[in-house]
């Protein structure tokens, strides 16, 4: 007689084998691509996932899970932040509504909770990872940033110079940590705070306003390969670009909906290996792509209840091989895409767009 647990495990393995044998009878799924024909596709949807069960595994994984079940809390719910480890193996996801930080092992297709014991963030919003694998989590309720080693050991917590911190970004080469802070209706100090990677305050960029270098509800930021800091200035409907010393270099975007180069509720920014700039717009439920000259190239996504489309995208992260991850708040999942049929010359061949109207703030 088999032990009941072993009998159940063997039954699950047999089900996996049967399911694999029957897979050929299922209707094939054609992943959506953008742009639509007759244009050459550049972005292809790969998959969406909210938990470990959404990722592919063999029968042996099902067998092991009988004895070592995955945590029922290790699932994505209303995500707001994404970040990748230096080797692109791990994807970090913040879920403030449930107070969880998840780490997805993209090689082994496993989910685990991190920053989940002892002194920890209760409302984790933004996340970033440095070149050593240490990760940083902003906590909007505690007005703090927590830093952990890759193994999950707390390195430090910093509260000074922080009011409701949201987006985080790390300049790995220059060892700088950037944090959006103060973006509340009452505050006049909508700003970016700069720290070193040990949590020591260095300087402040910006204040509230609509002028160049000023912010109105900034929400997130990203660091390009050359160290330029891109700040998502949400209610000024633009992206502002600063050098490593905090000096304004450029800005692009204006208020609008559905037109290239316009933003409604921009929420996040990231870069591919060709230095194209990707901007998430949660209100329009798509991601816009710009080249390194900030000329609009295309958009992908759109609000449809179909695989590969989006409801309320909030964050984006891109690997060195141009695999794209987009967090979707209301869908409660992360969607994966890939950049295809694209070279560096493709990006720079974009036509010159018409001049953008000056960005304005909502009063």
matplotlib code that plots the C-alpha trace (Angstrom):
import matplotlib.pyplot as plt

x = [0.0, 1.2, 1.3, -1.7, 0.5, 2.6, -0.5, -1.8, 1.5, 1.5, -2.0, -1.0, 1.9, -0.3, -2.7, 0.2, 1.2, -2.3, -2.8, 0.4, -0.8, -4.1, -2.6, -2.5, -6.3, -6.7, -7.4, -4.2, -3.7, -2.2, -0.5, -1.3, 1.3, 1.7, 1.5, -1.3, -0.9, 0.2, 3.0, 5.8, 5.2, 7.6, 6.0, 4.6, 2.7, 4.2, 2.1, 0.6, 1.0, -0.2, 1.2, 3.4, 0.6, 0.5, 4.1, 5.1, 6.3, 7.0, 5.4, 8.2, 7.3, 3.8, 5.2, 7.4, 4.6, 2.6, 5.2, 6.4, 3.4, 3.9, 2.7, -0.9, 0.2, 2.8, 0.5, 0.3, -2.5, -2.8, 0.9, 2.5, 6.3, 8.6, 12.4, 14.9, 18.0, 21.3, 21.4, 17.7, 16.9, 14.7, 11.7, 10.5, 6.9, 5.4, 1.7, 0.9, -2.8, -1.7, 1.6, 3.7, 6.9, 7.3, 10.3, 9.7, 12.5, 12.3, 14.6, 12.9, 9.4, 9.0, 7.4, 8.5, 7.8, 10.7, 11.0, 8.3, 9.6, 10.7, 11.0, 9.4, 7.4, 3.7, 2.7, 5.4, 5.0, 8.2, 11.2, 14.7, 17.7, 21.4, 24.3, 25.1, 21.5, 20.5, 16.9, 15.2, 11.5, 9.5, 6.8, 4.2, 2.5, 5.7, 7.3, 10.4, 12.7, 13.9, 17.0, 17.7, 20.4, 19.6, 19.2, 16.5, 18.5, 17.6, 20.5, 18.9, 15.8, 15.8, 13.0, 14.8, 13.8, 11.0, 7.2, 5.1, 7.9, 6.6, 8.8, 12.5, 15.3, 19.0, 22.0, 24.1, 27.2, 27.2, 25.7, 22.8, 19.3, 16.5, 13.1, 10.0, 8.6, 6.1, 3.5, 0.4, -2.3, -1.2, 2.5, 4.3, 7.4, 6.8, 10.4, 13.0, 15.3, 18.8, 20.7, 23.8, 23.3, 23.8, 20.8, 22.7, 20.9, 22.7, 20.4, 16.9, 15.7, 12.8, 9.7, 6.0, 5.1, 4.6, 7.8, 10.9, 12.4, 9.3, 6.8, 3.1, 2.5, 5.6, 5.1, 8.0, 11.4, 14.0, 17.8, 19.0, 22.4, 24.2, 22.9, 20.2, 17.3, 13.8, 11.0, 7.4, 5.8, 2.2, 0.0, 2.3, 1.7, 5.4, 8.7, 11.5, 15.1, 18.0, 21.7, 23.5, 23.9, 20.2, 20.3, 17.4, 18.4, 15.1, 11.4, 8.8, 5.1, 1.9, -1.6, -3.8, -5.3, -4.7, -2.3, 1.4, 3.5, 0.6, 0.0, -3.1, -1.9, 1.8, 3.0, 6.3, 9.3, 11.9, 14.5, 15.4, 18.9, 18.5, 17.8, 14.2, 12.1, 8.9, 6.2, 3.3, -0.1, -2.5, -5.5, -5.0, -4.1, -1.1, 2.6, 4.1, 7.6, 9.9, 13.3, 16.4, 15.4, 12.0, 10.2, 7.1, 7.5, 4.4, 2.2, 1.0, -1.7, -5.1, -8.0, -9.5, -10.4, -8.2, -4.8, -2.0, -4.1, -4.3, -6.7, -4.6, -0.8, 1.3, 4.9, 7.4, 10.8, 12.9, 15.7, 19.0, 17.5, 14.4, 11.9, 9.3, 7.3, 4.3, 2.4, -1.4, -3.1, -6.7, -6.0, -3.9, -1.1, 2.2, 2.2, 5.3, 6.1, 9.1, 10.6, 10.9, 12.0, 13.8, 17.3, 18.9, 18.5, 14.8, 14.3, 16.2, 14.4, 11.2, 9.9, 10.2, 6.9, 5.1, 6.2, 4.5, 2.4, 3.9, 2.9, 0.5, -0.4, -3.8, -4.9]
y = [0.0, 3.5, 6.2, 8.6, 11.5, 9.6, 8.2, 11.7, 12.9, 10.0, 10.9, 14.5, 13.4, 11.2, 14.0, 16.2, 13.5, 13.1, 16.8, 17.1, 14.3, 16.1, 19.5, 19.1, 19.0, 22.5, 25.4, 27.2, 30.7, 33.4, 35.9, 39.6, 41.7, 45.4, 47.4, 45.7, 44.6, 45.7, 47.2, 44.9, 43.7, 44.9, 43.8, 40.3, 39.2, 36.2, 35.4, 36.8, 35.5, 36.2, 33.3, 30.2, 28.1, 30.4, 29.5, 26.3, 23.4, 19.7, 16.8, 16.7, 20.2, 19.1, 16.1, 18.3, 20.7, 18.0, 17.9, 21.6, 23.7, 27.2, 30.1, 31.1, 34.7, 34.6, 35.9, 39.2, 41.6, 45.2, 45.6, 49.1, 48.4, 46.2, 45.7, 43.2, 41.8, 42.6, 39.2, 39.5, 36.2, 37.7, 40.0, 41.9, 43.0, 45.3, 44.9, 47.7, 46.7, 43.4, 44.6, 42.1, 42.1, 39.2, 37.8, 35.7, 33.3, 33.6, 30.6, 28.2, 29.7, 30.1, 32.7, 33.7, 36.4, 38.7, 41.5, 39.6, 39.2, 41.4, 45.1, 45.4, 47.7, 47.6, 49.5, 48.7, 50.8, 51.2, 48.9, 49.0, 46.7, 47.7, 46.1, 43.8, 42.4, 44.5, 45.7, 48.8, 49.2, 52.4, 52.4, 55.1, 54.7, 54.6, 57.4, 55.2, 53.2, 49.8, 48.1, 44.3, 42.0, 39.6, 37.0, 39.1, 40.5, 44.1, 46.5, 49.7, 51.8, 55.5, 58.0, 61.3, 63.6, 61.3, 62.1, 59.3, 58.0, 56.2, 55.4, 54.3, 53.9, 53.0, 54.3, 51.1, 52.7, 55.8, 54.1, 56.5, 55.9, 58.1, 58.4, 60.3, 62.0, 64.5, 64.0, 64.7, 67.3, 69.3, 69.3, 72.1, 69.9, 67.4, 66.3, 63.7, 62.8, 61.5, 59.1, 57.0, 53.2, 53.2, 55.5, 58.7, 61.8, 63.7, 66.3, 67.2, 67.8, 70.0, 71.3, 71.6, 73.6, 73.6, 75.2, 73.4, 71.2, 71.4, 68.6, 68.1, 64.6, 62.8, 59.1, 57.1, 57.4, 55.5, 55.7, 55.4, 53.7, 57.0, 57.9, 60.3, 60.4, 60.3, 61.5, 60.7, 64.0, 62.7, 65.8, 68.0, 65.3, 65.0, 63.2, 65.3, 64.3, 65.3, 64.7, 63.0, 66.3, 67.0, 69.6, 69.6, 68.3, 68.0, 67.1, 65.6, 65.0, 67.0, 66.4, 64.3, 60.9, 58.5, 60.7, 59.9, 61.8, 62.7, 61.5, 61.2, 59.4, 58.4, 56.1, 54.5, 54.5, 52.0, 51.5, 48.7, 47.8, 50.3, 53.2, 53.4, 54.9, 53.1, 55.1, 53.4, 55.3, 53.8, 55.9, 55.0, 51.4, 51.2, 51.6, 54.2, 53.7, 56.6, 56.6, 58.1, 61.5, 61.2, 60.8, 58.6, 55.2, 53.2, 52.0, 48.6, 47.3, 49.0, 48.3, 45.0, 42.0, 39.7, 38.1, 40.6, 43.7, 45.9, 47.3, 49.7, 49.3, 50.8, 49.7, 48.4, 46.6, 45.5, 42.9, 43.3, 41.0, 43.2, 41.0, 43.5, 43.1, 45.3, 45.3, 45.6, 47.0, 46.1, 42.9, 41.8, 40.3, 40.9, 40.6, 39.6, 40.9, 40.7, 43.2, 41.6, 42.6, 45.6, 47.1, 50.3, 51.8, 51.1, 53.3, 56.2, 56.2, 57.7, 60.8, 64.1, 64.6, 67.9, 70.3, 69.5, 72.1, 73.2, 71.0, 72.4, 71.5, 70.7, 73.2]
z = [0.0, -0.8, 1.9, 1.3, 0.6, -1.9, -3.5, -4.0, -5.4, -7.9, -8.9, -9.5, -11.6, -13.7, -14.2, -15.4, -17.9, -19.2, -19.5, -21.5, -23.8, -24.3, -24.9, -28.7, -28.7, -27.3, -29.5, -30.4, -29.1, -31.3, -29.1, -30.0, -31.6, -32.1, -34.3, -36.2, -39.9, -42.4, -40.2, -39.1, -35.6, -32.9, -29.6, -28.9, -25.9, -24.2, -21.0, -17.8, -14.3, -10.8, -9.0, -9.2, -10.8, -13.8, -14.8, -16.6, -14.5, -15.0, -13.2, -10.7, -9.5, -8.8, -6.9, -4.7, -4.0, -2.3, 0.5, 0.3, -0.7, -1.9, 0.3, -0.4, 0.2, -2.6, -5.2, -7.1, -6.0, -7.1, -8.0, -8.1, -8.5, -10.5, -10.5, -11.9, -10.3, -12.0, -13.8, -14.8, -13.0, -10.3, -10.8, -7.7, -7.4, -4.7, -3.7, -1.1, -0.8, 0.9, 2.3, 0.3, -1.7, -4.0, -5.8, -8.9, -10.0, -13.8, -14.3, -11.9, -12.2, -8.4, -6.2, -2.7, -0.2, 0.8, 3.3, 5.2, 8.8, 11.6, 10.8, 7.4, 5.1, 5.7, 2.5, 0.0, -3.1, -5.2, -5.5, -7.0, -7.0, -7.0, -8.7, -5.7, -5.6, -2.6, -2.9, -1.7, -0.9, -0.3, 2.3, 1.8, 5.2, 7.3, 5.2, 4.9, 2.6, 3.6, 2.2, 2.2, 1.1, -1.7, 1.0, 2.7, 5.6, 6.6, 5.8, 7.0, 7.2, 6.4, 7.2, 7.1, 4.2, 3.2, 3.0, 1.5, -0.8, -3.9, -6.9, -6.5, -8.9, -8.6, -10.6, -10.3, -11.8, -9.6, -6.6, -6.2, -4.9, -6.1, -4.4, -5.3, -2.1, -0.9, -3.7, -1.6, -2.2, 0.8, 0.2, -1.7, -1.9, -4.7, -5.2, -5.8, -2.9, -3.6, -1.3, -1.5, -1.3, 2.4, 2.9, 3.5, 2.2, -0.5, -2.1, -3.4, -6.9, -7.6, -5.8, -6.6, -9.7, -13.5, -14.5, -15.9, -13.2, -11.0, -10.4, -9.9, -8.4, -9.7, -9.2, -10.5, -12.2, -14.1, -14.8, -18.4, -19.3, -19.3, -15.8, -16.9, -14.5, -16.0, -13.7, -14.5, -13.7, -13.7, -13.4, -15.5, -18.2, -19.1, -18.5, -17.2, -17.8, -15.4, -15.4, -12.5, -10.6, -10.8, -13.6, -16.1, -19.5, -21.4, -21.1, -23.4, -23.5, -23.1, -21.9, -24.1, -24.7, -27.6, -29.6, -29.9, -27.4, -25.1, -21.6, -19.3, -16.2, -16.9, -14.1, -14.9, -17.3, -18.5, -21.3, -23.7, -25.0, -27.9, -25.5, -26.5, -23.7, -22.6, -20.7, -19.0, -19.1, -16.6, -17.8, -21.4, -20.5, -22.8, -23.0, -25.4, -26.9, -27.7, -29.3, -27.7, -29.2, -27.5, -30.8, -30.5, -32.2, -31.2, -28.4, -27.2, -24.9, -24.7, -22.4, -23.6, -21.5, -23.7, -23.0, -23.6, -23.2, -20.1, -17.5, -15.4, -16.0, -13.3, -13.6, -16.1, -16.1, -19.1, -19.2, -21.1, -23.8, -24.2, -22.3, -21.0, -17.8, -17.1, -13.8, -14.1, -10.9, -11.4, -13.4, -10.4, -12.6, -14.4, -18.2, -20.2, -23.7, -26.0, -28.4, -31.9, -35.4, -34.1, -34.5, -33.3, -36.7, -36.6, -33.6, -34.9, -38.2, -36.7, -38.4, -36.6, -34.6, -34.6, -31.8, -28.5, -26.7, -23.4, -20.5, -18.0, -14.5, -13.1, -10.5]

ax = plt.figure().add_subplot(projection="3d")
ax.plot(x, y, z, "-o")
ax.set_aspect("equal")
plt.show()
